[in-house]
């Protein structure tokens, strides 16, 4: 139904499926290879998408004017038309914005 509505009105539909994450305590790092992600809405919702993005909270803060945000990593997990890559971002009042490298 959501795919049909998206095509009929030529607009993207964003569905957020929160996940639970269980970290492997034997690993020193908290990366995707040491965790098990399970979608809260189940596998049916997890597999009915055309693009899947994953946003993770990282250590550190970023600043933009008078705003601050926890540093996050936004990654393309699945998209038939996009390269699988990621970008560090901040979450601001006006939305998501990439964090520029200080190099």
N, C-alpha and C positions, 0 to 999 in steps of 0.2 A: 504494500500500500504506500509506504514512504517513497519507494523508487518511482511509483506511478505519479505521485504528487509532485515529486521533483521534476519529472519530465514534463508534466502538464503545465506547470507554472514556471518552468525553466529557472529554477532556483535551487541552490544547494540546501540540504537538510543535514543538520548536525545532531548526531545522537551521541550522548556521553554515556559510556559504560564504565563505571568505576570498577577498579580491580582490587583484589586483595593480594598481598605480596608476602610470601614467607621466605625469609632470608636463610641461607645456609650458614649456620654458625661456625662451621669449620673454615670458611673462607675469610681472608683478611679484608677483602674489598667488598663493597656493596654494589656490584654491577649485575647486569642481566644474566651472566653465566652462573651467578651464585644465588639466584632467586627463582621462585616459582610463581608466576602470575596467573591468577584465576579470575575471569570476568564475572562481575557480580550479577549480571543479567543472564548468564549462561552462555553456552556455546552457540546457540541459535542466533542470538544477537551479535555475538562476536564474529560470526561468519557471514552476515548479511550486509556487509559494507563494501564500498568500492575503494575507499582510502582508509587506512588505519594509521593513526599517529599515537605516539607514546610521549607523555611529558613526565619527566622525573625531576624531583627537587635535588639540587646539589648543595654542597656546603658553600657558604659565602653569601654576600649580599651585593646588589648592584644599586646604583643611584641614578636618578634622572630628575634634575631640578630639586624640588622639595619632596619627591617621592622616593621610597626605597622598596626593593623587592628581593625576595629570596631568589638566588640564581637557579635557573631551571634549564633542562636540556630537552628540546623538542626534536623527536626523531621520526622519520618516515619508516614505519614498519612494513606497510604494504600499500602500494599504489602502482597500477599497471603503467602509468604514464610519467612517473617521477623516479628519479634516482634514489636509492636508499641511502640517506645521509641524515645528519642532524645539525643542530645549531643551538648555541647557548642563547637564552632569552630571559627577559624580565617580564613580569605581569604588571601593567600600569593601569591607571583609571581608564585610559582610552583603548586598552587592549594589549595584545602581545607585541613586543618589539625585540628585535635581535640585539644582542650585546656586542658592541664593537670591540675588537681586539685592541689592547693598549700598546701593541708592538709598533 
